[in-house]
Amino acid sequence: MSDLRELYQEVILDHYKKPRNFRALPDANRKLEGYNPLCGDKITVYLKVEDGVVKDISFQGSGCAISTASASMMTDSLKGKSVDKAEAIFRGFRDLVTGKDQSAEDLGKLTVFTGVREFPMRVKCATLAWHTFHAALEGEVKPVSTE
Ligand code: ZN
């Protein structure tokens, strides 16, 4: 189990040091900010949604390792997905880190965040990017806050 945990940390650390899709998206048609005051995480999620598909997704911001790695892995896993599929992955991830685990969604690498459920304060770090993505998709324009 401890080996497994080390592996998980390795993946999270890799995405923290080299965040994927960490840039502004000039042709984004959705853009939303999200804040987690408890930890100080700030994020902006950019989306290009066309024909019911997440054509492109990126983010910028500053935050802890968990929030940055989660945002990085989120962009990796949602890019190119249909909006319906992306929303299903969002729900699956939210359930995973809150311990509900009811989703039949195959979350692949995202399961590295399973351990977060043992640290309630970290759940907000892990889900910040996802809630921001979800709100942006729904056309929300007010910044998202976890508080
Ligand atoms: Zn955080």
Boltz pocket constraint, residues with backbone or C-beta under 6 A from the ligand:
constraints:
  - pocket:
      binder: B
      contacts: [[A, 36], [A, 39], [A, 40], [A, 41], [A, 63], [A, 64], [A, 65], [A, 66], [A, 67], [A, 124], [A, 125]]
      max_distance: 6.0
